[in-house]
């Protein structure tokens, strides 16, 4: 279980809450739970913009009842016995003859005023790292610390308190905007951000490449975005359901042999790793693709009830006001046999280290991946920089183009996913990928 | 300031009072914002049905001393004894009260939120009507949000406002019959959910599905274009840099003709935060500054950009509240509220269509617009019908409307009376409009 030193929900009367929830689950197969969360965000400003430090603290609860494909959810912006009882009544399909007494729900106070001294040092450190690389340019850096505590209580069980803690960074430059998620603000992260900014700087005047079909080598960060869109989103149970039964995807070849893609929240970087999902159910090491074949799509409790072949444990919600949905947390791609030289070998093409964003049409399977810049590959060597371009194709075709997998998976490609209006942080550990016959177009 | 001083909740006013007293008035600028809301979200997707009942309560405090400022927000009721972060960044300035006409809370704000069964019936009604229009078509997903809220804003310069808001939004995704059938999406907003008409919405989805199924691209063609409100609204939204913000003056100058005119006689652009019946109608903006109508372009002549009180040039006295605040979590940001092309009340759309000798009636957009400002070009993927002698002759899709940005502005020949708004960054509205000087080209 991932817990912080100060667990805000430890004083809750969990058995009394479970008894109160049991009033909702009046029919066989009913599912009732209480979701509790506390979140804190502290944002240090980019230079030259008021206001200064921005802080936000939230807490609240949501009571949910699921019955035969129907869900009712009532959410409140505070955690009190009265609001819990109110929410309980709002989702109840039939009011009980005699209600249980309100449970004890006194939470510990927030610790002091919001403060994150580590944020202030990050921007100067990145500028220092850039100067060490002999460059200096205007870059407005803003850093946010995200903290979240959550717990789910059901009628017969209760998860431990999960704690998430990470940072996000956005940089505005005259030639573009860069954003990333970071597990910490150590020296390695300073170096990572500075290197990315340097790449943007070097590519600021580069012309887009001409339309080409051929070799494309995606660095770990770009590969992570590709696989998030083309594998994770494509294998979410709610996405699969748009085209029929989600379970029908099991056993279908989606990628090239040798491509192993997993979703494993328990192996995410420290501060983000999870033991349970946002429904309080245990997460698992889920093989989305094994050797290119679909093994286990992403599912939550609701979808696993409708298809017994689907395993729950991948439920996520951006906050209490949203019902859970099946989503990826931490995508993992197993390393392959190719070293850097082998990845680039055999002709000309493009090396694309960063992807700005990706877009998947869930029905047609059409896929677009946008790159802010790249480098030409000439005779197996990295050559000059090119400007923005995009990769197009259908999911199945694109994944079959993966003809080589790099040896060393890296934590890379973290970002915000905004599917369906829910903003969720997503993480990945991937190696580089070699695509052949990829269609690249200028932007 | 508003003529009658509204009642502000004690914790809100006490928080302001306490903050202004800290360290003998260290904070020269203090603002307390509080919002209370109720919302329902009802959705259906395949066999799944979901109903969410949310009650939200949050607050935000902005304060500034001589060296820096902070923004602090939280859920629940604001606490006058709250612990505040240190200041950082740059100092902050807040607006002062200005006089404005009285505003009456519209009667339909009192209407109850749509119930769960009523909302599910609306979604089922849309699906049923869609199937009547196109047998085999499906409503893949439908989500209705219906909410009401109350906002209080008080600041150390004397602003005291309290007002209610009401908004409903509907998101629909539909699929035509057959294996390779296209998909049509729709996202619309109204003040009250009961204004959504299942039949009209289903017909709009069906029209779009039919055009996408049967339409063919046009390699390259010119003519007159009758642009329906969804197409015009998307164009106006893409043209926002021309109407909003300090940079718009230079941009407008770049696109004026030799006589100094930005557009044709039919081009009158307004923004009005208190537009009667508007989905975002309110007496004040997210900083408590009174809203009012602003004419940005008057019959083709650029009058002024939409600027917040902070952005107006020194000496300019009159301004409108246009700082929008999506929620208590967000910092106010200048932007349009109800920005629209002025309609012609006497002109029906059928009249515009009948007068189209040779051209296209473009119903909807099929993707995002690309506006190349330095190159004075735009591209917008569209679908609709070819028109001959006022009659639709063949469906068109897989094409984009393109041309010079200045030609678009100068080429608006006539506008209809069917003003309707779409939710973008604020509500952007337009009637149907006849535009010449543009091209239709096949998507590459």
Interface residues (C-beta under 8 A of the other chain):
Chain A: X42 X44 X45 X47 X48 X49 X50 X51 X52 X53 X54 X55 X56 X57 X58 X59 X60 X69 X70 X71 X72 X73 X74 X75 X76 X77 X78 X83 X87 X90 X91 X112 X113 X114 X115 X120 X238 X241 X242 X302 X306 X321 X322 X323 X361 X363 X364
Chain B: X45 X46 X47 X48 X49 X50 X51 X52 X53 X54 X55 X56 X57 X58 X62 X64 X68 X69 X70 X71 X72 X73 X74 X75 X76 X83 X84 X85 X86 X87 X88 X89 X90 X91 X92 X140 X141 X175 X183 X329 X331
